[in-house]
């Protein structure tokens, strides 16, 4: 099964942020709840957790890119 890693609503008024760093690479095994991505808003750095366990098979939004709330950042294959 494929699980999309999406940018959640971080706080009221935040509509986008910049992906500052991926903490895992394509091909890495990740566990649900593991810190996966760091994103920067105007005021803070926030860490995004993996929404499922499996293998990170795709990074759709590379570090340095601005992304909107709800956009897919990456993909985890839970069957791998």
MIVEXKOL-960217 format. One record per residue: residue number from 1; residue in one letter; x, y, z of N, C-alpha, C in turn. Coordinates in pm, whole numbers, plus 32768, in hexadecimal, padded with zeros to 4 digits. Example, Ala and Ser with C-alpha at 12.3 -4.5 7.8 and 13.67 -1.06 7.14 Angstrom:
BEGIN
+-----+------+------+------+------+------+------+------+------+------+------+
! seq ! type !  n_x !  n_y !  n_z ! ca_x ! ca_y ! ca_z !  c_x !  c_y !  c_z !
+-----+------+------+------+------+------+------+------+------+------+------+
!   1 !    A ! 8527 ! 7DC7 ! 830C ! 84CE ! 7E3E ! 830C ! 8528 ! 7EB6 ! 830C !
!   2 !    S ! 8505 ! 7F1F ! 82C4 ! 8557 ! 7F96 ! 82CA ! 850A ! 8003 ! 8313 !
+-----+------+------+------+------+------+------+------+------+------+------+
REM end
This chain:
BEGIN
+-----+------+------+------+------+------+------+------+------+------+------+
! seq ! type !  n_x !  n_y !  n_z ! ca_x ! ca_y ! ca_z !  c_x !  c_y !  c_z !
+-----+------+------+------+------+------+------+------+------+------+------+
!   1 !    X ! 8054 ! 7F8A ! 8000 ! 8000 ! 8000 ! 8000 ! 8059 ! 807D ! 8000 !
!   2 !    X ! 802E ! 80E2 ! 7FBC ! 8076 ! 8160 ! 7FB2 ! 803B ! 81C4 ! 8016 !
!   3 !    X ! 8092 ! 8207 ! 8062 ! 8068 ! 826E ! 80BF ! 80AE ! 82F0 ! 8095 !
!   4 !    X ! 8060 ! 8358 ! 807E ! 8098 ! 83D9 ! 8059 ! 80BB ! 8428 ! 80D7 !
!   5 !    X ! 8130 ! 8466 ! 80D5 ! 815A ! 84BE ! 8141 ! 8131 ! 854B ! 8117 !
!   6 !    X ! 80D1 ! 8584 ! 815E ! 809B ! 8608 ! 8138 ! 80C3 ! 8670 ! 81A0 !
!   7 !    X ! 80CC ! 86EC ! 8172 ! 80E7 ! 875A ! 81CF ! 8068 ! 8778 ! 821B !
!   8 !    X ! 8069 ! 8765 ! 82A0 ! 7FF0 ! 8780 ! 82F0 ! 7FDE ! 8815 ! 8308 !
!   9 !    X ! 7F68 ! 883A ! 8338 ! 7F50 ! 88C4 ! 8364 ! 7FA0 ! 88D5 ! 83E4 !
!  10 !    X ! 8007 ! 8927 ! 83E2 ! 8061 ! 8935 ! 8454 ! 8029 ! 8992 ! 84BE !
!  11 !    X ! 7FE9 ! 89FD ! 8494 ! 7FA7 ! 8A5A ! 84F0 ! 7F4C ! 8AB4 ! 849F !
!  12 !    X ! 7EF5 ! 8AFC ! 84E4 ! 7E99 ! 8B57 ! 84A0 ! 7EE9 ! 8BC1 ! 8455 !
!  13 !    X ! 7EC2 ! 8BDB ! 83DB ! 7F03 ! 8C43 ! 838D ! 7F7A ! 8C14 ! 833B !
!  14 !    X ! 7FB1 ! 8B9E ! 8358 ! 8021 ! 8B6A ! 8309 ! 7FE9 ! 8B22 ! 828F !
!  15 !    X ! 800A ! 8B54 ! 8219 ! 7FD7 ! 8B17 ! 819E ! 8044 ! 8AD0 ! 814F !
!  16 !    X ! 80C2 ! 8AF2 ! 816D ! 8131 ! 8AAD ! 812C ! 81AD ! 8AB5 ! 8183 !
!  17 !    X ! 8211 ! 8A67 ! 815F ! 8291 ! 8A69 ! 81A4 ! 82FB ! 8A31 ! 8146 !
!  18 !    X ! 8377 ! 8A36 ! 8171 ! 83E5 ! 8A03 ! 8120 ! 8418 ! 8980 ! 815B !
!  19 !    X ! 842A ! 891C ! 8106 ! 8468 ! 889F ! 8131 ! 84FC ! 88BE ! 8146 !
!  20 !    X ! 852A ! 88B1 ! 81C3 ! 85B6 ! 88D2 ! 81DE ! 8610 ! 8857 ! 81D6 !
!  21 !    X ! 85DE ! 87E2 ! 8202 ! 8633 ! 876C ! 8200 ! 85E1 ! 86ED ! 8208 !
!  22 !    X ! 8606 ! 868B ! 81B5 ! 85D0 ! 8604 ! 81C2 ! 8629 ! 85B8 ! 8222 !
!  23 !    X ! 85F0 ! 8571 ! 8281 ! 863B ! 8524 ! 82E4 ! 8648 ! 8492 ! 82BC !
!  24 !    X ! 8610 ! 846F ! 8249 ! 861B ! 83E8 ! 8210 ! 862E ! 83F9 ! 8179 !
!  25 !    X ! 8668 ! 8394 ! 813B ! 867F ! 8395 ! 80AB ! 8628 ! 832B ! 8068 !
!  26 !    X ! 8614 ! 833A ! 7FE6 ! 85CA ! 82D4 ! 7F9A ! 860E ! 824E ! 7FAE !
!  27 !    X ! 85BF ! 81EA ! 7FCD ! 85F2 ! 8163 ! 7FE6 ! 8602 ! 8143 ! 8079 !
!  28 !    X ! 85FB ! 81AA ! 80D0 ! 8606 ! 8192 ! 8160 ! 8585 ! 8158 ! 8198 !
!  29 !    X ! 8593 ! 80FC ! 81F6 ! 8520 ! 80C9 ! 8240 ! 8500 ! 812C ! 82AE !
!  30 !    X ! 8480 ! 8151 ! 82B9 ! 8454 ! 81B0 ! 8320 ! 83E4 ! 8171 ! 8372 !
!  31 !    X ! 83D8 ! 81A0 ! 83ED ! 8371 ! 816F ! 8448 ! 830A ! 81DD ! 845D !
!  32 !    X ! 828C ! 81B5 ! 846D ! 8223 ! 8216 ! 8489 ! 8249 ! 8268 ! 8504 !
!  33 !    X ! 823F ! 82EC ! 84F8 ! 8261 ! 8346 ! 8566 ! 82F2 ! 8374 ! 8564 !
!  34 !    X ! 8344 ! 8336 ! 8510 ! 83D1 ! 835F ! 8504 ! 83D9 ! 83EA ! 84C5 !
!  35 !    X ! 8433 ! 843E ! 84F7 ! 8446 ! 84C1 ! 84BB ! 847D ! 84B0 ! 842E !
!  36 !    X ! 843B ! 84F0 ! 83CE ! 8458 ! 84D8 ! 8341 ! 8487 ! 8556 ! 82F8 !
!  37 !    X ! 844D ! 85C9 ! 831A ! 8468 ! 8645 ! 82D1 ! 846B ! 86BA ! 8332 !
!  38 !    X ! 84C4 ! 871A ! 8319 ! 84C1 ! 879A ! 8360 ! 8490 ! 8804 ! 82FF !
!  39 !    X ! 8430 ! 8856 ! 832C ! 83FD ! 88C5 ! 82DB ! 8409 ! 8947 ! 832A !
!  40 !    X ! 8420 ! 89B4 ! 82E1 ! 842E ! 8A39 ! 831D ! 83B7 ! 8A8E ! 82FA !
!  41 !    X ! 837E ! 8ACF ! 8361 ! 831B ! 8B37 ! 834B ! 835F ! 8BBB ! 836E !
!  42 !    X ! 8315 ! 8C28 ! 836A ! 834F ! 8CAA ! 838C ! 8381 ! 8CAD ! 841B !
!  43 !    X ! 8346 ! 8C5D ! 8472 ! 8364 ! 8C68 ! 8501 ! 83A9 ! 8BEF ! 853F !
!  44 !    X ! 83A4 ! 8B7B ! 84FF ! 83D5 ! 8B03 ! 8543 ! 83FE ! 8A96 ! 84E0 !
!  45 !    X ! 8449 ! 8A36 ! 8514 ! 846A ! 89BB ! 84CB ! 8413 ! 894D ! 8507 !
!  46 !    X ! 83D0 ! 8902 ! 84B1 ! 8377 ! 8897 ! 84DD ! 83A2 ! 8814 ! 849D !
!  47 !    X ! 8398 ! 87A8 ! 84E8 ! 83B9 ! 8724 ! 84B4 ! 8339 ! 86D9 ! 8492 !
!  48 !    X ! 8337 ! 869B ! 841D ! 82C4 ! 864D ! 83EE ! 82E5 ! 85B9 ! 8402 !
!  49 !    X ! 8287 ! 856F ! 843C ! 8299 ! 84E0 ! 8456 ! 8267 ! 848C ! 83E1 !
!  50 !    X ! 829F ! 8415 ! 83D4 ! 826F ! 83B4 ! 8371 ! 81E3 ! 8386 ! 8399 !
!  51 !    X ! 8183 ! 8389 ! 833B ! 80FA ! 8360 ! 835A ! 80E5 ! 82C8 ! 8356 !
!  52 !    X ! 814C ! 827F ! 8330 ! 8142 ! 81EE ! 8329 ! 81CD ! 81B0 ! 8326 !
!  53 !    X ! 81D5 ! 812E ! 833C ! 8254 ! 80E5 ! 8338 ! 8267 ! 80A6 ! 82AF !
!  54 !    X ! 82E3 ! 80A3 ! 827F ! 8301 ! 8067 ! 81FF ! 8381 ! 80A1 ! 81C7 !
!  55 !    X ! 8388 ! 80A9 ! 8143 ! 83FE ! 80DD ! 80FE ! 83DA ! 8160 ! 80B9 !
!  56 !    X ! 842D ! 81C6 ! 80CE ! 841A ! 8245 ! 8088 ! 8440 ! 822F ! 7FF6 !
!  57 !    X ! 83DC ! 8231 ! 7F9D ! 83F4 ! 8211 ! 7F11 ! 83FC ! 828C ! 7EB6 !
!  58 !    X ! 83CF ! 82FF ! 7EE9 ! 83D2 ! 8377 ! 7E95 ! 83D7 ! 83F4 ! 7EEB !
!  59 !    X ! 842E ! 8451 ! 7EC4 ! 842F ! 84D7 ! 7EFD ! 83FD ! 8533 ! 7E8E !
!  60 !    X ! 8385 ! 8569 ! 7EA0 ! 8349 ! 85BF ! 7E38 ! 8374 ! 8650 ! 7E46 !
!  61 !    X ! 838E ! 867B ! 7EC0 ! 83B3 ! 8707 ! 7ED8 ! 843E ! 8709 ! 7F17 !
!  62 !    X ! 84A4 ! 8733 ! 7ECC ! 852B ! 8734 ! 7F03 ! 8542 ! 87A8 ! 7F65 !
!  63 !    X ! 85AC ! 879C ! 7FB3 ! 85D1 ! 8807 ! 8010 ! 85E6 ! 8888 ! 7FC3 !
!  64 !    X ! 85BC ! 88F7 ! 8002 ! 85C9 ! 897A ! 7FC4 ! 854E ! 89A7 ! 7F79 !
!  65 !    X ! 84E8 ! 8952 ! 7F6F ! 846F ! 8970 ! 7F25 ! 8400 ! 899D ! 7F83 !
!  66 !    X ! 83B7 ! 8A04 ! 7F5A ! 8342 ! 8A31 ! 7FA6 ! 82CB ! 89DC ! 7F7D !
!  67 !    X ! 827E ! 89B1 ! 7FE1 ! 820E ! 8956 ! 7FCA ! 8194 ! 8986 ! 8019 !
!  68 !    X ! 811E ! 896D ! 7FE2 ! 80A2 ! 8995 ! 8024 ! 8069 ! 8927 ! 807A !
!  69 !    X ! 8019 ! 894E ! 80DB ! 7FD5 ! 88F0 ! 8134 ! 7F84 ! 888C ! 80E0 !
!  70 !    X ! 7F8F ! 880D ! 8101 ! 7F46 ! 87A4 ! 80BD ! 7F8F ! 8766 ! 8048 !
!  71 !    X ! 7FFD ! 87A3 ! 801B ! 8048 ! 876A ! 7FAB ! 8094 ! 86ED ! 7FD6 !
!  72 !    X ! 80A8 ! 8692 ! 7F79 ! 80F0 ! 8616 ! 7F93 ! 8185 ! 8630 ! 7F8B !
!  73 !    X ! 81CB ! 8611 ! 7FF9 ! 825C ! 8625 ! 8000 ! 82A8 ! 85AA ! 7FD3 !
!  74 !    X ! 8272 ! 8536 ! 7FF0 ! 82B5 ! 84BA ! 7FCD ! 8255 ! 8445 ! 7FD7 !
!  75 !    X ! 8288 ! 83CD ! 7FB7 ! 8234 ! 8355 ! 7FB3 ! 827B ! 82E2 ! 7FFB !
!  76 !    X ! 822F ! 829E ! 8051 ! 8261 ! 8227 ! 8099 ! 8214 ! 81AE ! 8067 !
!  77 !    X ! 825C ! 8143 ! 8047 ! 821F ! 80C4 ! 801F ! 821F ! 806A ! 809B !
!  78 !    X ! 81A9 ! 8051 ! 80D1 ! 819E ! 8001 ! 814C ! 81AE ! 7F6B ! 8132 !
!  79 !    X ! 81A4 ! 7F41 ! 80B4 ! 81AF ! 7EB4 ! 8092 ! 823F ! 7E8B ! 8076 !
!  80 !    X ! 8297 ! 7EEC ! 806A ! 8323 ! 7ECE ! 8046 ! 8370 ! 7E99 ! 80BF !
+-----+------+------+------+------+------+------+------+------+------+------+
REM end
